Amino acid sequence: MRYAVLGTGSVGRTLAAKLDSLGHQVTIGTRDPGATLARTEPDSMGNEPFAKWQAEHGTVRLAAFADAAAGSETVVNTTSGMASLRALESAGAANLAGKVVIDVANPLDFSQGFPPSLAPVDTDSLGEQIQRAFPGARVVKTLNTMTAAVMVDPARVPGEHSVFVSGEDAEAKAAVTALLTSFGWPASSVIDLGGIETARGTEMLLPLWLRLMGALGHADFNFHIAGARPAV
């Protein structure tokens, strides 16, 4: 499978490396590949310069958003939530049409400092905004309720814990669920919440997640939904 992972931060790098390790063809999308490769200092989150990371992942390509999306079969959005719509616009609606677009981003607004607020919240979600902006894409929201390392290695967190999927297209959600199982998620851990509007709930977990990280002093945790599963 050919994947375009949009975003060069820690989530994008983590997912790209995992997809590459599973034998997929992976291209990371960025606004300006030359500028991305030219950076010599850590980014705002402390990640090492991208050129150094790519030297250790030689089979992962870097391209502009549109080129990455055009050459892909599935697109993964790991860009900053406040910039996601602009990044996907740069990728191009025609390059997203008909494809599964996995949205891992959260609409965190850091304009007033830390902790961030959510925008939108409650009556809308980033997942819904993306689906409305790109009606030809098959948007699935998932993996946005945990740290990147747990996304690709659920065994980091002992015991059972849960990952959610939201989206309008049943086949797209089935494909994403299969990808999650290839990451190590048991099928019983994947909870289909329903349509893309249910992304409001998973995005609104982020304020709680951030406070849990502060209380625990680390990010190696996740949510577990106990109880009987609904009948299929």
N, C-alpha and C positions, 0 to 999 in steps of 0.2 A: 504494500500500500504506500502511496505517496502522500506525505503529510506536509502541510505548511503550518509552522508554529509561529504565530505573529507575536513578537515581543522578545527582547533579549535579556530580560531580567532573570531572577532566580527561578521563577516558575517556568518560564519558557525554556531556559537551559535544562532544567531538571526533566521536563517532559520530553524535550527533544532528545536528550541523552538516553532516556528510557526507550523511546520509540526506535532510536537507532540501534540500541542493544538487542531489540526484538527483531531486527532485520528489515525494518521499514526504511524507505527513502525519505529523508527529512531535510527540509529547507527552512531555516529560520528567516522570518521576514522582519525588516526594519525600515524606517523611513529613509535613511541615507546610509547605505552599506559602507561607503568610504569613510564617513565620519565615525561610524560605529567601530570600524577597524583601526582608526587613527587614535582612538582614546587610549591614553597610557595610565590614567588614574582610576581607582575604583569608582563605581557609580554611587549614586546617592544612598543606596542600600548596603554599600560595602562590598559588592561583588567585584571580583577581579576584572581587569579589562577584558572585553569580549575576545580580542585577538588571542590572548593567552588561553582562554577557555577553548576557543576553536582549535588551537594548535594541539590540544589534547583530545579533540573529537573531530578528526580530519575528514570523516565521511559526512559530516553535517555541513551543508552548504549555507551560505548567507546571501540573501538577495533583497531587493526592494519589495515592499508589501505586494505590489501588483504582480511582479514576476513570481514570487513565492506562491501566491494564491493561484495564479494561472496554471502552474505546473503541478498542482496538487489534486488529489481526489478527496481529501478531507482537510478542513482548516481548523486550527485550534487557536482561539483567541486568549492570549495570556498578557495582553497589554494592560496598562493602568486603566482602571475602569472609567476614569474621567476622560480618557483619550481614546477609548475603544471605538466609538462611532467614527471618529476621524480616521483612525487606523484602518478600519474596515472600508470606509469610503475610498481611501487610498488603494486598498486592495482591489476594489472595483466590483460593482454589483454583478457584472457579467462573469467575473471569475469566481463568484460565490454561488451563482444560480445552480440549483439542483444538487449542491454539495451539502454534506453534513458539516455544520459549523459548531464546534464544541466550544462553548463559552465558559471559561474558567475564571473570568474577571469579576471583581466586585467594585461597585461604584463608591469607593471611599473618597471622601472630600477632606483633604488635609489643609484647606485654605485657612482654617482657624486653629491650626496646630494639632497636637495629639492629645487625646484620641480623636480620630477622624469621625466625621458624621457620614451619613449615607445620603446620596442624591442621585436618583430618586429613592423614595422609601414609601412603603405601605400601600400606596395606590398605584404604583408602577414599579418596574424593575429594569435593570440593564438588559437582562435577557429578553424581556418584552420589547424594549426599544430597538434592540438589534433585529428581532424578528420583524417588527413593523418597518424598519428602514430597509430591510433586505427580504422582501416577501418570497423571493425565489429560493432563498436558502432554507435549509432544514436545521434550525437552531436547537441545540440540546444544551441545557445548563447542567453542569456537574462539576464535582471536585473542588468547588469554591468554598467549602466549609472546613478546610484543613490546610496544614502547611504543605509545601511542595514535596518534602521528603516522604511524607505519609501518603501522598497521592500515588506515588509509584512504588511504594514499599509498605503496604498496610501492616505487615508483620512488625514494624517498628513499634506499634501500639499493641500491647498484649491483649488477648481476648477478642471477643466479638465487638465490632463497631461498624458504623453504617456510612454509606455513600448514597447520595440522592441524584436522581435524574428528573429533569423537567423538559417538556417539549411537546409539540403538536403532532409530530410524525412518528408513528409507532415503529416503522422500519429503522428510522434514524436512531431512536432510543435503543432498539435491539442491537444495532451496530455498535453504539457507544457502550452498552452493557458488555458486549463481547470484548471490546477493548479493555474495559475495566477488569474483566476476569483475567485477561492476559497480563495485567499489571499485578495480579495476585489477589484481587478482591473475590471472595466467594460469591457466587450468584445470590446466596441468601442474604448477603449484606447490602445488595443493591435495592434501593427502594424507589420505585417509580411513583412520583408524587402527582403526575397528571400533566396537564397542559403547561405551556410556558408561563402562564400567570403565576404558577406555583413557585417560580423562581423568586418571587417577592419574599417568601418565607425563608428560603435558604440564604438569600442575601442579607436578610435581617438577623441571621445568626451571627454575623460578623462582629457587631458590638459586643455580644456576649463572648465570642471567641477571643477577642482582643483582651478582654478583662480576665478571662481564664488564663491566658498566657502570662499576664502580669502577676496573677495570684500564684500560679504554679512555677513561674520562673523558667519555663521552657515551652516549646511548641509541639512536643511529641505526645499529643493527645488527640482524641476525636470523640464524636458523639455516638452513643449506642442507643438505638431505639428498641427497647424490650417490649415483649408482648406478642400476641398472635398476629400473624400476617393476614391481610385481607384475602378472601377467596378470589381466585382468578376465573 
